[in-house]
Amino acid sequence: MFLACDAPDPAENVEYYTIAGIPGNPRAEKDPTGEYGFKYDLSDIPAGEYSIRCSACNTQQCSLPSPLDFTALGRPGQPTGLVILSS
């Protein structure tokens, strides 16, 4: 599962993005492909309800944050009772 946003207008000179509301409040670098503004891997966050806010930043300032609420599902348990059936 990834968090991503649209690619910004090049004239805005976006350098990075801030992500508040998930563990560590990480900084996301620009997507080098230019397909997205950023693409951040959420696969390691714990299960739960999240209310995040992302801002785009250039060398002088950051934008107002955009909100997103979502639920991260936990990893399913390991399969049990594995057997080989003859038919």
SEMARGU-145032 format. One line per field, with one value per residue (C-alpha): residue number from 0; residue in one letter; z, x, y. Coordinates in pm, whole numbers. Layout:
i <- [NUM:...]
aa <- [A:...]
Z <- [Z:...]
X <- [X:...]
Y <- [Y:...]
***
This chain:
i <- [0:1:2:3:4:5:6:7:8:9:10:11:12:13:14:15:16:17:18:19:20:21:22:23:24:25:26:27:28:29:30:31:32:33:34:35:36:37:38:39:40:41:42:43:44:45:46:47:48:49:50:51:52:53:54:55:56:57:58:59:60:61:62:63:64:65:66:67:68:69:70:71:72:73:74:75:76:77:78:79:80:81:82:83:84:85:86]
aa <- [M:F:L:A:C:D:A:P:D:P:A:E:N:V:E:Y:Y:T:I:A:G:I:P:G:N:P:R:A:E:K:D:P:T:G:E:Y:G:F:K:Y:D:L:S:D:I:P:A:G:E:Y:S:I:R:C:S:A:C:N:T:Q:Q:C:S:L:P:S:P:L:D:F:T:A:L:G:R:P:G:Q:P:T:G:L:V:I:L:S:S]
Z <- [0:-100:-25:-329:-474:-815:-964:-892:-1143:-1215:-1158:-787:-738:-491:-321:-79:110:480:606:950:1126:1067:1287:1256:1064:770:494:143:-144:-488:-712:-947:-1232:-1222:-1237:-883:-653:-412:-355:7:110:394:421:758:947:1225:1175:1282:1196:1053:986:786:649:364:260:-43:36:-165:-32:125:261:275:142:354:436:245:468:417:661:611:791:763:790:982:818:816:1034:893:735:964:909:582:428:96:-34:-273:-452]
X <- [0:137:45:89:-20:-42:276:304:340:716:697:625:977:860:1162:993:671:592:357:203:-17:174:454:767:595:825:952:884:1116:984:899:1199:980:759:448:351:449:567:502:548:539:290:338:517:270:72:-296:-527:-712:-504:-573:-282:-189:58:229:444:760:1008:1324:1132:802:548:193:-117:-173:-409:-596:-666:-832:-789:-774:-465:-550:-323:-126:-329:-219:-7:-192:-227:-312:-120:-161:-111:-427:-416:-734]
Y <- [0:339:698:922:1254:1416:1555:1929:2209:2233:2611:2545:2403:2138:1977:1733:1656:1632:1360:1413:1160:835:700:912:1195:1122:1341:1206:1286:1381:1087:1063:934:1244:1025:1133:1416:1146:775:661:295:237:-141:-120:99:-71:-152:127:445:729:1095:1226:1565:1617:1938:2016:2213:2416:2579:2869:2735:2453:2450:2423:2054:1825:1576:1207:964:590:256:39:-328:-559:-835:-1158:-1447:-1726:-2017:-2317:-2682:-2718:-3061:-3236:-3400:-3694:-3589]
***
